[in-house]
């Protein structure tokens, strides 16, 4: 290393994991799928968000999804990691609209597919 330089350790890519709670049980299996996916790419998980209202409201009306999005806006995470596309919305138009908002904020939505 040249003199008078400092080495700043690289911070691995950070994601926020967004999970939908379909019933009273914690979505353990979906969390593990997301954790394993993040680990495979050496991504850090900056925040785990579990949403109780994911199945009853459109994406723009879910405070917990907006909290996950805020992590991207604030550059605390570069992506929102979900166990399935339907976690954001089962309606393609709603999913695509939200994904475009995330992309405009310089992030992306990643579905944790099986590996």
Secondary structure, 3 states (H helix, E strand, C coil): CCCCCCCCCCCCCEEEEEEECCCCCCCHHHHHHHHHHHHHCCCEEEEEEEECCCCCCCHHHCHHHHHHHHHHHCCCCCEEEECCHHHCCCCHHHHHHHHHHHHHCCCEEEECCCC
